[in-house]
Amino acid sequence: MVVSKKQQKPSASSARPIETPVTVSGRVVDTAGVALRGASISINGKFRTAISDQDGRFSIEAEPDDIITISYIGYSPLTIKASDGTRARNYVLHIARSQMNEVNIVSTGYQTLPKERATGSFAQVDDQLYNRRTGADLLGRLEGVVPGLAFNKNTVNAASGSADISIRGTSTLFAGNQPLIVIDGFPYDGDLNNINPNIVENVTVLKDAAAASIWGVRSGNGVIVITTKKGKRNQSLNIDLNSNITVSTKPDLGYNPGFLPSEEFIALEKQLFGLGYYDASLNSPSHPAVSPVVQLLADQRSGKISASMLDEELNGLRGNDVRKDLARYFYRRSVAQQYALNIRGGGDKSTLFLGLGYDNFLAHRTGNKNQRATVNAKYELYPIPALQISAGLNYTQSNSAANSPVEDIRTGGNIKTYPYARLADANGNALPVVKNYAASFTDTVGNGKLLDWAYRPLNELHNNDNTGKQTDDRINLGLKYTFPLAISAQVNYQYQGSTIANSQYHNSDSYFARNLINAYTQLIPGAQPAYPIPMGGILQMSNSTLTSNRVRAQLDYSGKFGDIHELTAIAGAEVSSTVTGNSTNTVYGYDRNNVSSNGNVDYTTYFNLLNGNADRIPTTLGFGKLTNRFISYYSNAAYTFRNRYTASASARIDKSNLFGVNTNQKAVPLYSGGLSWNVGREPFYKAGWLPYLKLRATFGYNGNINTGATAVTTIRQFDPILNGFSAIPYSRIINPGNPELRWERVRMINLGADFGLFDNLLTGSFEYYFKKGSDLFGYSPLAPSTGIGTFFGNTADIKGKGFDLVINSYNIKGVKFNWTTNLLLSHASDIVTRYHATMTSASYIGLSNASSIYPLEGKDLYALYSYKWAGLDPQNGNPRGYLADGTVSGDLAKLMAETGIEQMDNKGSSRPRYFGSLRNSFYYKGFSLSANIVYKFDYYFRRSSYSSSSLPWTGHKDYLNRWQKPGDEAHTDIPSLQLPPYDNNRDAFYALSSALIEKGDHIRLQDITFSYDWDKAVFNKLPFRHLQLYAYANNIGILWRANHHGLDPDLLVGSALTAFPAPKTLSLGLKITP
């Protein structure tokens, strides 16, 4: 018998239709678009799950109202409604803020370790953040994203295109001041322009002693560790193509204040001509250059032309503006093209990576360009589980051309030409510009027996071929064996070879060749001229080479003892040798077609020149070679107890042929120690609003060296042709012997706290550091009886302090929309505490700038000095200052003589003491938008102004706002025009006074990046697995500046017309994964 319960008829109110299941599918990726294999996809409240495959793809059936959670270890889970996932798309997971400090892996170059167990100061830039910017500049992508890393753009190095960066201020006076660059575990000694940024996996910046001291005597300025991409085991073959084009605006030639409009310039020349200012030049037997206006005025005075003809000529010149011709013929929008192809994958026993790159860059200046091709390959083999064999090859070849004559468009020894110069006629034909000599001289001297002596800048674009070819190759070999008990041994070797070959070929039509040939031509009455410099072109060559070999042997241990103890340790030794060489030479009468030169050149005879002087033929012949060898021993260990307390220590001993015998024998190590406490993991810790709190403290020593100083006496030998007095060989002592010579020591104490608030929606860190540099290289006076005026050795000390603040905020954290903010703020201040050699106050004032250090005890390393300004004299507009007793005076010679070191005006540092960035990022479905604002505070710069004595050639818009009548001193600090005879003290005092010191503080919108991602799972007809289109705008503009002159403080201040702010750029690109 079967008994069943009677079924009740459902009521109308409880009845509902049966929902049809839906299929939710897509692809799980991280924020960089990389597939996450093994992600878990589960339906809340049900026992139904799915796992993403090796491409991140998944598919699962669910009811429309089901809630689905996508999770992956170390990432924040993503929750969606099933009905919203019926259309396949990418599901982007973000690294969990609660685990950001736990899952990050940092690299010291010798080992990798979890950041949670690191006691030192590390800053890491991952692949996504690093590739937020575009371009071929390897280090430029780090600007504004690394705390404590400053880009010093108002320096000579930066102006020349070289990187000038600092980590936590400056730690040396006269040794190398740039951070050590480490690529894939070895220091990189070549040109960073050789590295393709598209192969970079991540970058770690080592900022304190515990992080960086493992690098010994080269770590004093901090270390930047670059890890490049490689294949992974059991990874399907991945192909990534990245291509972009970057176009800039044309340079703003109207920005530079060092320009006086033609009308005012001509009026000034007429005034000075009437006072006889140019008479000495016009009557000089050396025939120096004079402008066309001065020549016209002289011709009118001598009766060669009439007054009406003069007025007609001057009226025609007044409407000219040389900047228009410069912009039209010599400047353009720069265009950069970049292509990168990366292939990587791996099986169970091997991995492979191949990166190909090509960059083509047309610079702002017509005639300048650069091309670069790179090949990077890595292969790892695991013949048995415990053995790893690795090999890597990196090759770069770049070719450059620098044929722009812009820097040479100047008259005489001045920094520019006259503002009314015309460089081409209406048909684009080249016009001459006055260059080295007066046109009245070059047009008539020689009576037709000389070469054309006119300088036509437009033709020079094609008459010179200045090229450079650079190659760089690195070979890496490695062997690693893992023993039982968590011990491994490895041996690594790297070879690096770099060559740079620069060639400056000036053909026979170039002004460079014609000018030298003409200047040395010997005019012989009744005979043919003699040519000490043979007819033809001139070839100038310079070559440099670098060869380095490095071998490292290392033991590693990483083990756990239960759940309480964890220990990691390394110990090793390495040997390195680096040899650099260079050579220069000049070949006269060179015929490029036949690869030959005409005749021998006499470099020893003094020839009479056509300008009335006598000189020998210039030569650049020279050779040089430098060998540096190091042997080092190092160790590092970190112990963690109960996953809460960590203690670390490191030590390194360096020996080198650069150090003195006594120093090598002492073998004093550079060392560090650190402690960290993960307070948030303590059982007693109950602060729910602050779930993550970690405290850190480190102490230790870094080192620095000056490769130009050696322990043994070194001399430099000179060829007889370089001896301007006796034409015999001679030598010069470069370094006197110093058996006590040693490396610089930089002691640093670092205190840090890492935190996470409000369920880790707000995370960050704060670090405060103190540092002291001792035994720094410096100059010290010696007794004249030694025959050596100064001694260069370990004689100076400095100290510094600062902080780094990082705040990361999840402002909006949703399923479809995210908004994050990253704030960086750093402070760095360094002062000199011991230095024996001093200069005069006039030298400190005249030389102080952001590029070089002129040490003075108790002052900032980059202090900017000036004369104290007391305004203008109400009667005549002359500058005034303060005497030593505080009295206002217009006696400029006395003012400058009485201004001692204590009386100098020091506003502060010429490098920013506070700097940082504010980056906001937005994510909506497939769209990403990010904007970065950078700021620099608490620093000063000296702006340029006009000088009465040099105004006839340099020009400056300040001339228009000068003092002209009593009462003007109430609204201007620009002195009145000084007429000949000049008081040079007047111009010098004003140019170096505090009246021209400006605050450099500013806030800049550095860049904006925008992208959109497509995925084949969403767009079925897409022929690729993944496609990203992106746009990137850089150098957008200054939002606020403290100075009221519209000047860009990041620009090296000068009066040359070639100085202008970095143009805005726009990049468009795509990334494809087939």
C-alpha positions, 0 to 999 in steps of 0.5 A: 500500500502506498500512502501519499500526501494530497497535493494542494493546488497553488494559489494564484498569488503564489504561482509564477512562470518557470524561468528559463536558464541562461548561459553566462560566459566570458573571460576573466582578466586582470587590469592589464588584460592578462588572462587569469587561469583557474579563476572560480565562478560560483552561483551564490547559494548553489553548488554549481561552479566553473573554472576559467581555462588557460585563456581565462574563458568560462561558461556556466548556466544559471537562473536569470536572478542568480548572483554569480561571484568571480574570484581569484586568489589575491584579487577582489571578487567580482559579483554580477547578476546572471541576467547581466552576463548573457553576452560574453565579455571581459570580467576585469578583476583588480588586485585586492587592496587588503592583499596588495601588501601581501601578494606583491613580489619585489626584486632586489636584483639578487632575489625576489621576496614578498613585499609583506616580508620586506623591511626595507623601502621598495616602490614597485611599478607593475606592467600596467602602470609602467605601460600607462605612458608611451614612448621610447624613453625607458625611465621617463615612464616612471615620472610621477608614479614612484614616491621619492623619485625626482626628475630634475628637468631644469638641468644641463643633463636634462636639456641635453636629452640625458636623464637627470633623476634622483632618489630621495635627494642627492647623496654625493658631491662630486661622484656619480649622482645618478641611481644604479640601473639594474636590468635582469639582475646585473648593473647596466653600464650602457646607454638606456636609450638602447632598452626597449621599454615594451619588454619591461615586466615591472620596475622596483625602486630600492630607496633605503639601505636595507633595500639597496645596500646589497649593491654595495659601493654603487648603491648610494644614489638608490637602485632601479631594478628593471625586470624584463618579460619572459615565458612561463612554464605550461603557458600557451603561446601568447603573441602581443603586438603594440603599435603607436604613433606620437605627434607633437605640436610645433615648438613655441618659439615665441615663448622665450623672453630673450627676444627683442622685436626688430623695430626696437632692436633697430632703434637701439642699434641706431642709438648706439651707432650714434654714440660710437659703440660699433666704431671699434668693430668697424675699424678692427683689423680682425673684421668682427661680425656686425649686423646688417643695420650697423653695416648700413649705418656705416655705409651711409656715414661713409657716403656709400648710400644715401639717407633715403636708401638707408631708410628704405632698407631699414623699413624693409628690415623692421617687418622681419622676424627670424622666428618665422623663418626658423619655425617654417624651415627648421622646426616641425612637429615631431613624429615618433612611430613605435612597433613592438612584437612580444611572443612568449610561452612555455611547456613543462620543460622549457619557456621562451620569450622573444621581443622585437621592437622598432622605433622611428623618431623625427625630431622637432628640428628638421634634419634630426632623426633617430631609428632603433631596432631591438631584439630580446630573447630568453630561453629556459630549459628544465631537463630535470625538475631540479635543474634550470638552464637559462640563456638570454640575448639582447641586441640593439642597433640605433642610427641617428642624424643631427643635421639641424644647423639651428644651434649655429645660427648665430652671429659672432660669438653670440648666442643668437643672430639679429631678430630681423634676419631672413633665412630664405626669400619668397621662393624659398631660396637660401639667404646669407646671414652674417656669421663670423666676420663682417660681410664687408670683409668676406665679400671683398677679401681675396679678390675672388681667390677664396671660396664663397664665404657666405653663411646660408643656414638653409643650405647647411641642412644638406651640406653636413651629414652628422650621424651616429651609429650605436650597437649594444649587445648583452648575453646572459647565461645562467645555471640553477640547481635546487637541492633538497631542504630548500637550498639552491645554487646558481651561477650567472654570467653576463657579457655586455658590449657597446660601441658608439661611432659618431661621424660629422662630415662637412662637405666641400660646400659646407660653411664649416669647411669653407670657413676653415679653408678660407681662414688659413689660406695664404695669399701670396702676391703674384702667385696662386694661394696656398692652402694649408687646409686642403680643399675638400670636405672635413670629417670629424670622428669620435668612437667609444667602446664599452666591454664588461664581463660579470660572473656571480655565484650564489646560494639561496635558502628559503624554508618554513618550520611549521607555521611559526618560522620562516627564513630566507637567505642568500650568500654569494660572490661576484667578479666584474671587469669593465673596460671603456675606450674612446678615440677622436680624430679629424681628417681634412680634404676628405672625399667621401666618394673615394674614401680618401683625403688630400695630402698631409696637414701641418699641425705644428706651424703657426699660420697667418690668418686672414683676420690678422691673427695667427694660429695652428690648424685645429685637431681633435686627435686623442685616445683614452682607456679606462679599466674598472675591476671589482670583486665582491662578497655579499649576504642577505637574510630575513627571518619571520616569526608567526607571520608577524615579526620580521628581522633582516640583515645584509652585508657586502664587501667590495674591493676594486682597483679604484681603491687604495691598498689600505682600503682593500686590505681593511675589507670594511663591509657595507651593511644594513639591518631592519625590523618589521611588525605586522600589527594588524595580525596580532590577536589583541589588535581590534581596530576594525577601521584600520585592518592593516597596519605594518611598522618598519624600521631599517638602518644601514650604509650604502656606498658610492664611488668616483671612477675619475679618482684612483688610488695610484698616481695617474697622468695624462699624456698630450701629443706635441701638436696639442702643446701651444707653446713648444710643440713637444710632448708633455704630461699632466698629473690628473690624480696624485697617489692616495693609498687611503682612497675609499668609497663614499658611505651613506648612512640611512635610517628609515622609519615606515608605516603601511596601512589600510583603512575602512575595509582597505578602501584607503591604503598607503604608506608613510616613510621618514628617513634620515641620511648622512654621507661621510667620506665624500669626495671633495676638494681640499687645499694643499700647501703650495710647496707640494706643487698641487693646489688642491687635493681630491679625496674623501674629505666632505660630509653631508646630511639629509632628511625627508619623507615619502607619503603614498595614499591609494583610494578606492573612491567608487568600487562597483561592478561596472564603474571604478574610480581610484585616486593615487596621491604621492608626496615626497620631501628631500633636503640635503645640506653640507656639514663638512667641506674645506675648500671655499670660493669667493662669494662672487663665485658662489653667486655667479655659479650656483644653479640646479645642475652643479654643486658648489659646496658651502658648509651649512647650506643646501647642496643646490643653494641658489645665491644672489646679491641682496636687491634694494630696488632702483635709484629713483633718479637714474634707474641704476640698481642698488643693493645693501652694504655689509652694514645694511646701508642701501648703496648704488656703489656697485663695485663696493657692493660686490666687493663687500658682499661676503659669504654671510651677506649673500642672499639665499632664498633656498634650493634650486631643486624642489624640496617637495614634489609628487603627483595626483593620479585619478583613474576611471574604469567603466565597462571597457573604457579606461581614463586616467589623468596625472597631475604633478607638482613641485614646491619649495624651490627657486630659479634665476630668470634671465633679463636684459643686459645693457652691455650685451643687449646689442646682440642678445636682446630681451623683452625686459628691455621694453619694461625698463626704468625710463623716468623717475617714478618707474621704480615703483612698478619695475625692477628692470634698470634703465638703459646704460649707454657706453662706456659701460660699467660692467659691474652694473649689469653683473650685479643686476643679473645676479641679484635677488630681483631675478630670483623666482619661485619655481613652485608649480602644478602641471597636468602632465598627461591623460590616457584613454583606452577601450578594450574589445574581446572576442568573447563579446565581439564574435566577429573580432578577428583577434582574441583581444584588441585595445585602442588607446590615446595618450596626451603628454605635456599638457600644460601648467595649471598654476605657477608661482612666478608671474612671468609665464615662465616654465620652471622645468625649462633650463632658463636661458636666452637662446632662441632654441629654448622652449618648453616641451611641446604637447604630444598626442599618441594613438595606438593599438594593442592586439593579441591574435 
